[in-house]
Amino acid sequence: MKKSPLAPRNPLVAAALLRKAGAHQKTGKALRRAERIALLAAFGRRGDRDDGSFSGKAHAHRVGFAGAN
């Protein structure tokens, strides 16, 4: 009995199976971060915006701690 030759292998399947194919688009987190950075750049950098950092007395005044003037 004579065997038929094997069909050529698809190189994309092997890469996908080994998780080496790569993403087709940016992740949702990367897109949200890019939007946020673009928005901040459009408004420019101002000293009175809240960027999430702790700034001592100014932060205490915004959140209403007792003793902050």
Distance bins in CASP14 RR format, pairs under 12 A and 6 or more apart:
PFRMAT RR
TARGET T0000
AUTHOR 0000-0000-0000
RMODE 2
METHOD distances of the structure
MODEL  1
7 13 0 0 0 0 0 1 0 0 0 0 0
8 14 0 0 0 0 0 1 0 0 0 0 0
9 15 0 0 0 0 0 1 0 0 0 0 0
9 17 0 0 0 0 0 1 0 0 0 0 0
10 16 0 0 0 0 1 0 0 0 0 0 0
10 17 0 0 0 0 0 1 0 0 0 0 0
10 21 0 0 0 0 0 1 0 0 0 0 0
11 17 0 0 0 0 0 1 0 0 0 0 0
11 18 0 0 0 0 0 1 0 0 0 0 0
11 20 0 0 0 0 0 1 0 0 0 0 0
11 21 0 0 0 0 0 1 0 0 0 0 0
12 18 0 0 0 0 0 1 0 0 0 0 0
12 20 0 0 0 0 0 1 0 0 0 0 0
12 21 1 0 0 1 0 0 0 0 0 0 0
12 22 0 0 0 0 0 1 0 0 0 0 0
13 20 0 0 0 0 0 1 0 0 0 0 0
13 21 0 0 0 0 1 0 0 0 0 0 0
14 20 0 0 0 0 1 0 0 0 0 0 0
14 21 0 0 0 0 1 0 0 0 0 0 0
15 21 1 0 1 0 0 0 0 0 0 0 0
15 22 0 0 0 0 1 0 0 0 0 0 0
16 22 0 0 0 0 1 0 0 0 0 0 0
16 23 0 0 0 0 0 1 0 0 0 0 0
16 24 0 0 0 0 0 1 0 0 0 0 0
23 30 0 0 0 0 1 0 0 0 0 0 0
23 31 0 0 0 0 0 1 0 0 0 0 0
25 31 0 0 0 0 1 0 0 0 0 0 0
26 32 0 0 0 0 1 0 0 0 0 0 0
26 33 0 0 0 0 1 0 0 0 0 0 0
26 34 1 0 0 1 0 0 0 0 0 0 0
26 35 0 0 0 0 0 1 0 0 0 0 0
27 33 0 0 0 0 1 0 0 0 0 0 0
27 34 0 0 0 0 0 1 0 0 0 0 0
28 34 0 0 0 0 1 0 0 0 0 0 0
28 35 0 0 0 0 1 0 0 0 0 0 0
28 36 0 0 0 0 0 1 0 0 0 0 0
29 35 0 0 0 0 0 1 0 0 0 0 0
29 36 0 0 0 0 0 1 0 0 0 0 0
30 36 0 0 0 0 0 1 0 0 0 0 0
30 37 0 0 0 0 0 1 0 0 0 0 0
31 37 0 0 0 0 0 1 0 0 0 0 0
31 38 0 0 0 0 0 1 0 0 0 0 0
32 38 0 0 0 0 0 1 0 0 0 0 0
32 39 0 0 0 0 0 1 0 0 0 0 0
33 39 0 0 0 0 0 1 0 0 0 0 0
33 40 0 0 0 0 0 1 0 0 0 0 0
34 40 0 0 0 0 0 1 0 0 0 0 0
34 41 0 0 0 0 0 1 0 0 0 0 0
35 41 0 0 0 0 0 1 0 0 0 0 0
35 42 0 0 0 0 0 1 0 0 0 0 0
36 42 0 0 0 0 0 1 0 0 0 0 0
36 43 0 0 0 0 0 1 0 0 0 0 0
36 51 0 0 0 0 0 1 0 0 0 0 0
36 52 0 0 0 0 0 1 0 0 0 0 0
37 43 0 0 0 0 0 1 0 0 0 0 0
37 44 0 0 0 0 0 1 0 0 0 0 0
37 45 0 0 0 0 0 1 0 0 0 0 0
37 51 0 0 0 0 0 1 0 0 0 0 0
38 44 0 0 0 0 0 1 0 0 0 0 0
39 49 0 0 0 0 0 1 0 0 0 0 0
39 51 0 0 0 0 0 1 0 0 0 0 0
40 46 0 0 0 0 1 0 0 0 0 0 0
40 47 0 0 0 0 0 1 0 0 0 0 0
40 49 0 0 0 0 1 0 0 0 0 0 0
40 50 0 0 0 0 0 1 0 0 0 0 0
40 51 0 0 0 0 1 0 0 0 0 0 0
40 52 0 0 0 0 0 1 0 0 0 0 0
43 49 1 0 0 1 0 0 0 0 0 0 0
43 51 0 0 0 0 0 1 0 0 0 0 0
44 51 0 0 0 0 0 1 0 0 0 0 0
45 51 0 0 0 0 1 0 0 0 0 0 0
47 53 0 0 0 0 0 1 0 0 0 0 0
47 55 0 0 0 0 1 0 0 0 0 0 0
47 58 0 0 0 0 1 0 0 0 0 0 0
48 55 0 0 0 0 0 1 0 0 0 0 0
48 58 0 0 0 0 1 0 0 0 0 0 0
48 61 0 0 0 0 0 1 0 0 0 0 0
48 62 0 0 0 0 0 1 0 0 0 0 0
49 55 0 0 0 0 0 1 0 0 0 0 0
49 58 0 0 0 0 0 1 0 0 0 0 0
49 62 0 0 0 0 0 1 0 0 0 0 0
50 58 0 0 0 0 1 0 0 0 0 0 0
50 59 0 0 0 0 1 0 0 0 0 0 0
50 61 0 0 0 0 0 1 0 0 0 0 0
50 62 1 0 0 1 0 0 0 0 0 0 0
50 63 0 0 0 0 0 1 0 0 0 0 0
51 58 0 0 0 0 0 1 0 0 0 0 0
51 59 0 0 0 0 0 1 0 0 0 0 0
52 58 0 0 0 0 0 1 0 0 0 0 0
52 59 0 0 0 0 1 0 0 0 0 0 0
52 62 0 0 0 0 0 1 0 0 0 0 0
52 63 0 0 0 0 0 1 0 0 0 0 0
53 59 0 0 0 0 1 0 0 0 0 0 0
54 60 0 0 0 0 1 0 0 0 0 0 0
54 62 0 0 0 0 0 1 0 0 0 0 0
54 63 0 0 0 0 0 1 0 0 0 0 0
55 61 0 0 0 0 1 0 0 0 0 0 0
55 62 0 0 0 0 1 0 0 0 0 0 0
55 63 0 0 0 0 0 1 0 0 0 0 0
55 68 0 0 0 0 0 1 0 0 0 0 0
56 62 0 0 0 0 1 0 0 0 0 0 0
56 63 0 0 0 0 0 1 0 0 0 0 0
56 65 0 0 0 0 1 0 0 0 0 0 0
56 68 0 0 0 0 1 0 0 0 0 0 0
57 63 0 0 0 0 0 1 0 0 0 0 0
57 64 0 0 0 0 0 1 0 0 0 0 0
57 65 0 0 0 0 1 0 0 0 0 0 0
57 67 0 0 0 0 1 0 0 0 0 0 0
57 68 1 0 0 1 0 0 0 0 0 0 0
57 69 0 0 0 0 1 0 0 0 0 0 0
58 64 0 0 0 0 0 1 0 0 0 0 0
58 65 0 0 0 0 0 1 0 0 0 0 0
58 68 0 0 0 0 1 0 0 0 0 0 0
58 69 0 0 0 0 0 1 0 0 0 0 0
59 65 0 0 0 0 1 0 0 0 0 0 0
59 68 0 0 0 0 1 0 0 0 0 0 0
60 66 0 0 0 0 1 0 0 0 0 0 0
60 67 1 0 0 1 0 0 0 0 0 0 0
60 68 1 1 0 0 0 0 0 0 0 0 0
60 69 0 0 0 0 1 0 0 0 0 0 0
61 67 0 0 0 0 1 0 0 0 0 0 0
61 68 1 0 1 0 0 0 0 0 0 0 0
61 69 1 0 0 1 0 0 0 0 0 0 0
62 68 0 0 0 0 1 0 0 0 0 0 0
END
